[in-house]
Amino acid sequence: MVDIMKDERGRFLNVVLICGFFDSTIESFRENQFAYRLAERGHKVRIITSTASIRWRWNRAGAATNNPSENDARYTNNPNVTLIRRKPLLRIGDLVLFRLRRSDLKDADVVHVLDFRQGITAFAARLASSAGIKVIYDHEQRGDRSGSPLHTLDNRVRRAFIRYGARAPSLVRHTVTSNRVFFEETAPRYSGPFALSPLGADEKIFHVNADLRAQKRADLGLLPSDFMWLMSGKIELEKRVDEVARALAHHDKTLFLVGDISEQVRPLVHGQPNIRYLGKLPQRDMAALYNAADCSIFTTFTLSYWEALACGAHILVPSTNFSDNYLGSRVEVSRFGEPGMFEVEEERYRTEAKIEPYIAALVPTIENGTRERQSPKWLSWPRRIDELEAQYRGTLSV
């Protein structure tokens, strides 16, 4: 194991992780997992980020901001982690700028940056590249925003930062196919390699637990024979929760719903008698719900794909280039519709697209399927970190 953790020169790496935001209270975020698990394996990780909450004060959902440093000790208690927070000079939505120094990159073997749309990461990538340091970039954005002239301006700013930052990376990582498509469209001059690098599920929280399943189902008043359908996450208009509920209503089924509900969606939720809303729950309670659920429905891509699967739930997801190619052969996954439903794949449906009939048609097939509940090892964070270490080593060897 020690040889796997070290680089080609037989030593641990010095990794500088730069991101606009680092919310230490949300363990499932990729930057949190990168930092925590790389440090556990012996690598030195220096996190450089802002003091700002990932939730902007004027966010669309109206969600309250939080203290992102509340659980910093979880990371800084490991002597391999250094966490540097700086006050923003500018913050607008996902965009955040704070002071960067060349000394931030001292002794770095690799600089790992997230999402050039954040602004600061594009500048960090260029700074590292100018110093001759290898840059790994994680690209998450799948498409432009729409709906107002401000979104049009925001799209131009985001694309400008992506183009600027794209001159620096030695490797661009993406979680789904549509991330890469958008990046290539925005920064066509980038000629380096790409790596499909899906996220993972925290196996310490999300795993199959028969006792937890039985207890949660009893709490919900479910019989052993009842089939539980669950939908979770940020419940926004694009999630089409009303269509999902109607699809289940065709079969006299209840949709258990959990997560933040935007103001635009509330009337739709209250108008569906077969929706049972459970509120917003912390991660560990979500693990209990995913264990209790027989099928978890997702209408756009989310990290929760992996969390539900890790707890043994079947998942129903839209048919996209990513899900067809990466998940298509897995018996624990069902897919509905077709990629043409989307205006922005994995994220925003075409106005005329209807998902209700697709989902309704699959309900009997999914309920009649018999599957053993297990936690697939292929989606765990240890596997993801193995891949990340290999990418670091491969980049440094070029």
Summary of the structure (lengths in Angstrom):
residues: 398
radius of gyration: 21.3
end to end distance: 23.3
largest distance: 62.5
contacts: 1299
relative contact order: 0.12
helix: 38%
strand: 19%
